[in-house]
């Protein structure tokens, strides 16, 4: 069940298999600028993708100085209504659209929104750098963050001694840090790490991914989750496994093999009529993102670049 959940998360919406690599795929095309591109673009959505969108915007403006791009990153749940209402060109999302969100968009436009995978993220579980723990299984993580324990652990976990720590750590209470409910990362973690269970009331909800990491940095007993791109020297990204047995580092190689259970695509949603081409501004932005230069930016921000096969598939789907 857990492997099925992870696989669904990383290949949602794709027909081709995903092979994530740490380096940019040399088969990705070089981006070449075209003439006549100017105007305004706006982006509203995922906090996880906020910095990456800003870096892509800078790269885009290097090619097209007459383009102005406004970016807001309040959370994934703000992307679908912004697209449906036409107040944003792009909707960065760290999860797929919910059925209700897609239905709202379809009611407004008569067709579905298009979610373009733009990067691969490893969702890391962070503890304070002084914490000696090496790793946790998904059932243990569920029992730490949830009272429902739908992943099958036999007891709720509230102290570090319950996951094998001894000495001074054995009676330390666990302090929980989480994204808030507007976040796609919150929804993804709830689905894949809690088996669709409910978070404990005691979680410290944070407005952004960096805030989660900062909370764990400042709390010796803390544990939280955020994208691997938010890793800092104040925390430790621990190994994670599905059940009792082997635990895996949160890295590109283990995301590629499917061994690490919390790997996912990151998306940028866009309003594309199925029988029409994208407007020039949106078209060129996606051409850049799905190019070698665009995926080099992905790596620079700490995420895993797309394989050329996936990028090519989406260039074809978008008519690029």
Buried (B, 14 or more C-beta within 10 A) or exposed (E): EBEEBBBEBBBBEBEEEBBBBEEBBEEBBEBEEEEEBEEEBBBBBBBBBBBBBBBBBEBBBEBBEEBEBEBBBBBBBBBBBBBBEEEBBBBBBBBBBBEEBBBBBEEBBEEBBBBBBBBBBBBBBBBBEEBEBEBBBBBBBBBBBBEBBBBBBEEBBBBBBBBEBEEEBEEBEBBBBBBBEBBBBBBBBBBBBBBEBEBBEEBBBBBBBBBBBBBBBEBBBBBBBBBBBBBEEBBBBBBBBBBEEEBBBBBBBBBBEBBBBBBBBBBBBBBBEEEEEBBEBBBBBBBBBBBBBBBBBBBEBBBBBBBBBBBBBBBEEBEB
